[in-house]
């Protein structure tokens, strides 16, 4: 089968890591997967094409308006590929009524100028089949498809036992690694959670190690957010300075697992809106590929449903510093949870399973 993926490609953000995994997995399973567009220096390893009519199905991967192609390419897609062979993956819950959680929201009228009804009507105009990466879509005309997955080949250190992992982590993680906590992700609707973590662990930075934040807009609140009076992209620069937090710009998706593994611990934060809708992301799964102990700042029910019961050991409660200290004192149970969760993810959320699920959505 030949699948054409349609999305704006950036090698530092959105779904590029998942798209690369679909290309690789498709080839392994005997399918052809390409991305709409001219070959580019942006993620040049991903195959591009403008030959719309040679593909069996078209999958739109949508975060923002720019993920829909400009004319004449959109017209060529709509004219050249029958409606029943098109599918939209709604990665941010746009295809809903307007939802606001804290400062977070699914319709960015101030940013992209599109009202909620425009998203709904626009999706309906492009495809009959709409899926969202959540187990529990809110609309009856949306199906569940988690889209993102776990790629065991990306595991940095695949330890045979928890004891071996703990021994290596004690030697390398407490003194050998440059950071106590290394987080990779954009500062978009995540500052509230990061601030809560820093308030707890910051005073213990000499014991835990430095914290590093990699991604867009961690160094300071961006001017565009100031101009729009938009909350949810906030930064307390004094707090970062007081706790010695290091910030870095976004890195290519091929470096994410390695950068996470430069910390003894690596957090998983989901936007408030995503927690409310149960949406998963790239980082939901690929964090478990890093040579680091994940810190799951996620709802208990979500952890159980997505990661399995073993991962509850990795879920951070109200006192992150106490949780981290428990792992530092006795890392073996935490690494046992990591290894069991990796196996659970491989069994239930591999890209081979995802690819089969995608084909099922397309053909049924």
Buried (B, 14 or more C-beta within 10 A) or exposed (E): BBBBBBBBBBBBBBBBBBBBBBBBBBEEBEBBBBBBBEEEEBBEEBBBBEEBEEBBBBBBBBBBBEBBBEEEBBEBBBEEBEEEBBBBBBBBBBBBEEBEBBBBBBBBEEBEEBEBEBBBEBBEEBBEBBBBBBBEBBBEEBBBBBBBBBBBEBBEBEBEEBEBBBBBBBEBBBEEBEBBBBBBBBBBBBBBBBBBBBBBBBEBBEEBBBBBBBBBBBBEBBEEBEEEEBBBBBBBEEBBEEBEBBBBEBBBBBBBBBBBBBBBBBBBBBBBBBBBBBBBBBBBBBBBBBBBBBBBBBBEEBBEEBBBEBBBBBBBEEEBBEBBBBBBEEBBEBBBBBBBBBBBBBEBBBBEBBBEBBBEBBEE
